[in-house]
């Protein structure tokens, strides 16, 4: 299965990655929850990058693949 994200340079503590509706890509230690109508929320997180705004942001959540 092809990954949605490039996990190669993501810190080891990041177990989940998701993109908000505004295009902000963040990594999370624990599975985040969707908050309001535009973003993900999780206690420990890190900003990873910015992509174009996305309509299907609730489908952007991905758990770290086991092969990484």
Residue frames as a rotation matrix with the C-alpha (Angstrom) as fourth column:
UNK 1
0.576 0.817 0.000 0.00
0.817 -0.576 0.000 0.00
0.000 0.000 -1.000 0.00
UNK 2
-0.241 -0.659 0.713 1.35
0.625 -0.667 -0.405 3.41
0.743 0.348 0.572 -0.95
UNK 3
-0.268 0.046 -0.962 1.81
0.892 -0.365 -0.266 5.91
-0.363 -0.930 0.057 1.86
UNK 4
0.744 0.579 0.333 0.22
0.651 -0.742 -0.162 9.37
0.154 0.337 -0.929 1.71
UNK 5
0.899 -0.432 0.072 3.34
-0.429 -0.836 0.342 10.93
-0.088 -0.338 -0.937 3.24
UNK 6
0.323 -0.891 -0.318 7.12
-0.028 0.327 -0.944 10.64
0.946 0.314 0.081 3.01
UNK 7
0.985 0.175 -0.006 8.04
-0.018 0.134 0.991 9.24
0.174 -0.975 0.135 6.43
UNK 8
0.418 -0.893 -0.166 11.80
0.618 0.414 -0.668 9.08
0.666 0.177 0.725 5.86
UNK 9
-0.584 -0.733 0.349 12.78
0.293 -0.591 -0.751 12.27
0.757 -0.336 0.560 7.74
UNK 10
0.388 0.790 0.475 9.90
-0.346 -0.353 0.869 12.31
0.854 -0.501 0.137 10.25
UNK 11
-0.410 -0.562 0.718 11.01
-0.867 -0.002 -0.497 12.11
0.281 -0.827 -0.486 13.92
UNK 12
-0.797 -0.008 -0.604 10.71
0.012 0.999 -0.029 8.61
0.604 -0.031 -0.796 15.42
UNK 13
-0.869 0.471 -0.152 8.19
0.195 0.044 -0.980 9.73
-0.454 -0.881 -0.130 18.05
UNK 14
-0.390 0.749 -0.535 5.68
-0.855 -0.511 -0.092 10.77
-0.342 0.422 0.840 15.35
UNK 15
-0.758 0.185 0.626 3.18
0.159 0.982 -0.098 7.95
-0.633 0.025 -0.774 14.88
UNK 16
0.224 0.887 0.404 0.49
0.847 0.028 -0.530 9.80
-0.482 0.461 -0.745 12.90
UNK 17
-0.904 -0.364 -0.224 0.49
0.206 -0.831 0.517 12.47
-0.375 0.422 0.826 10.17
UNK 18
0.110 0.959 0.260 -2.50
0.919 0.001 -0.393 14.53
-0.377 0.283 -0.882 9.03
UNK 19
-0.860 -0.291 0.418 -3.19
0.461 -0.796 0.393 17.59
0.218 0.531 0.819 6.87
UNK 20
-0.382 0.727 -0.570 -5.60
0.354 -0.455 -0.817 20.33
-0.854 -0.514 -0.084 7.98
UNK 21
0.510 0.693 0.510 -8.04
0.757 -0.080 -0.649 21.97
-0.409 0.717 -0.565 5.56
UNK 22
0.867 -0.218 -0.448 -5.65
-0.295 -0.950 -0.107 24.93
-0.402 0.225 -0.887 5.19
UNK 23
0.773 -0.547 -0.322 -2.85
-0.134 0.355 -0.925 22.62
0.620 0.758 0.201 4.00
UNK 24
0.079 -0.756 0.649 -0.78
-0.970 -0.208 -0.123 22.50
0.228 -0.620 -0.751 7.20
UNK 25
0.460 -0.036 -0.887 0.81
-0.070 0.995 -0.077 19.06
0.885 0.098 0.455 7.64
UNK 26
0.101 -0.376 0.921 1.51
-0.970 -0.242 0.008 17.98
0.220 -0.894 -0.390 11.23
UNK 27
-0.278 -0.249 -0.928 2.88
-0.027 0.968 -0.251 14.88
0.960 -0.044 -0.275 12.91
UNK 28
0.357 0.521 0.775 1.39
-0.831 -0.203 0.518 13.55
0.427 -0.829 0.360 16.14
UNK 29
-0.755 -0.603 0.257 2.60
-0.647 0.621 -0.442 11.17
0.107 -0.500 -0.859 18.84
UNK 30
-0.655 0.639 0.403 -0.91
0.230 0.678 -0.698 9.87
-0.719 -0.365 -0.591 19.54
UNK 31
-0.499 0.542 0.676 -3.83
0.843 0.122 0.524 9.56
0.202 0.832 -0.517 17.15
UNK 32
-0.980 0.138 -0.143 -5.28
-0.098 -0.962 -0.254 13.07
-0.173 -0.235 0.957 16.75
UNK 33
-0.187 0.971 0.147 -8.95
0.784 0.237 -0.573 13.94
-0.592 0.008 -0.806 16.64
UNK 34
-0.472 0.124 0.873 -10.66
0.658 -0.609 0.443 16.16
0.587 0.783 0.206 14.09
UNK 35
-0.416 0.229 -0.880 -11.59
0.695 -0.544 -0.470 19.50
-0.586 -0.807 0.066 15.62
UNK 36
-0.112 0.500 -0.859 -14.15
-0.375 -0.821 -0.429 21.97
-0.920 0.274 0.280 14.28
UNK 37
0.813 0.470 0.344 -14.45
0.155 0.394 -0.906 21.80
-0.562 0.790 0.247 10.53
UNK 38
0.877 -0.460 -0.138 -10.88
-0.351 -0.419 -0.837 22.46
0.327 0.783 -0.529 9.51
UNK 39
0.007 -0.986 0.164 -8.15
-0.835 -0.096 -0.541 20.91
0.550 -0.133 -0.825 11.67
UNK 40
0.381 -0.060 -0.923 -6.67
0.353 0.932 0.085 18.02
0.855 -0.358 0.376 13.64
UNK 41
0.395 -0.245 0.885 -5.83
-0.786 -0.589 0.187 18.29
0.476 -0.770 -0.426 17.34
UNK 42
0.640 -0.252 -0.726 -3.38
0.433 0.899 0.069 16.24
0.635 -0.359 0.684 19.40
UNK 43
0.934 -0.222 -0.279 -1.35
0.181 -0.380 0.907 16.91
-0.308 -0.898 -0.315 22.55
UNK 44
0.017 -0.985 -0.169 2.20
-0.052 -0.170 0.984 16.39
-0.999 -0.008 -0.054 21.29
UNK 45
0.746 0.248 0.618 2.62
0.585 0.197 -0.786 17.45
-0.317 0.948 0.002 17.69
UNK 46
-0.305 -0.866 -0.396 5.08
0.254 -0.475 0.843 19.01
-0.918 0.156 0.365 15.29
UNK 47
0.669 0.423 -0.611 4.64
-0.412 -0.473 -0.779 21.12
-0.619 0.773 -0.142 12.16
UNK 48
0.090 -0.631 0.771 6.09
0.498 0.699 0.514 19.26
-0.863 0.337 0.377 9.18
UNK 49
-0.881 -0.376 0.286 5.21
0.424 -0.361 0.831 21.24
-0.209 0.853 0.478 6.06
UNK 50
-0.148 0.844 -0.515 2.58
-0.294 -0.535 -0.792 23.10
-0.944 0.035 0.327 4.10
UNK 51
-0.790 0.040 0.612 0.75
0.568 0.423 0.706 21.88
-0.231 0.905 -0.357 1.02
UNK 52
-0.772 0.573 0.276 -2.17
-0.236 -0.661 0.712 23.35
0.590 0.485 0.645 -0.86
UNK 53
-0.460 0.700 0.546 -5.50
-0.799 -0.058 -0.599 23.60
-0.388 -0.712 0.586 1.04
UNK 54
-0.951 0.098 -0.292 -7.41
-0.047 0.890 0.453 20.33
0.304 0.445 -0.842 0.87
UNK 55
-0.155 0.977 0.146 -11.15
-0.828 -0.209 0.520 19.61
0.538 -0.040 0.842 0.80
UNK 56
0.631 0.408 -0.659 -10.85
-0.132 0.894 0.428 16.02
0.764 -0.183 0.618 2.00
UNK 57
-0.188 -0.811 0.553 -8.70
-0.726 -0.265 -0.635 16.80
0.662 -0.521 -0.539 5.06
UNK 58
0.297 0.352 0.888 -10.56
-0.899 0.417 0.135 14.26
-0.322 -0.838 0.440 7.24
UNK 59
1.000 0.010 0.026 -9.21
0.002 0.918 -0.397 11.54
-0.028 0.397 0.918 4.92
UNK 60
0.503 -0.863 0.041 -5.60
-0.467 -0.312 -0.827 12.72
0.727 0.397 -0.560 5.33
UNK 61
0.415 -0.327 0.849 -4.86
-0.869 0.134 0.476 10.93
-0.269 -0.936 -0.228 8.62
UNK 62
0.578 -0.294 -0.762 -2.27
-0.266 0.814 -0.516 8.18
0.772 0.500 0.392 8.32
UNK 63
0.877 -0.328 0.351 -0.58
-0.247 0.318 0.915 5.95
-0.412 -0.889 0.198 10.89
UNK 64
-0.007 -0.967 -0.256 3.17
-0.946 -0.077 0.315 5.36
-0.324 0.244 -0.914 10.55
UNK 65
0.626 0.188 -0.757 3.66
-0.554 0.790 -0.263 2.33
0.548 0.584 0.599 8.29
UNK 66
0.910 -0.229 0.346 5.15
-0.149 0.599 0.787 -0.67
-0.388 -0.767 0.510 10.08
UNK 67
0.629 -0.697 0.344 8.01
0.770 0.501 -0.394 -0.91
0.102 0.513 0.852 7.57
UNK 68
0.466 -0.459 0.757 9.40
-0.062 -0.870 -0.490 2.54
0.883 0.181 -0.433 8.52
